Amino acid sequence: MESADKVTFLTALAPTIAIVGVAGMIGWVFTTWLKIRNGYPLENGWGKPLYPQKNDETVERVKLLSQENAQLRAELGAVKDRLANVERIVTDSGHGLDREIEALRGRAN
């Protein structure tokens, strides 16, 4: 093969090689995403699963986030109760609303 033929052959082959490389990387990203989405552990280069490291800082962070989550859930429950009361008052007939307002005024005095 002459040098010009080799250059022409490689020039024609380069896009195919690039497409195969990009397709391989996209496939790797997609399978990694599927593993993460479905809860499978990620693997290192030797096929051993990678688990998150547990040190004192991460354990403390998880505890703090769990406490904050519990507080936010309690606050959300209270807000839902208040919203249910407001919805009940708004959708109630005008007569019922008048009775409730008068009952609340009677408690304040």
Summary of the structure (lengths in Angstrom):
residues: 109
radius of gyration: 32.4
end to end distance: 106.2
largest distance: 106.4
contacts: 195
relative contact order: 0.04
helix: 79%
strand: 4%
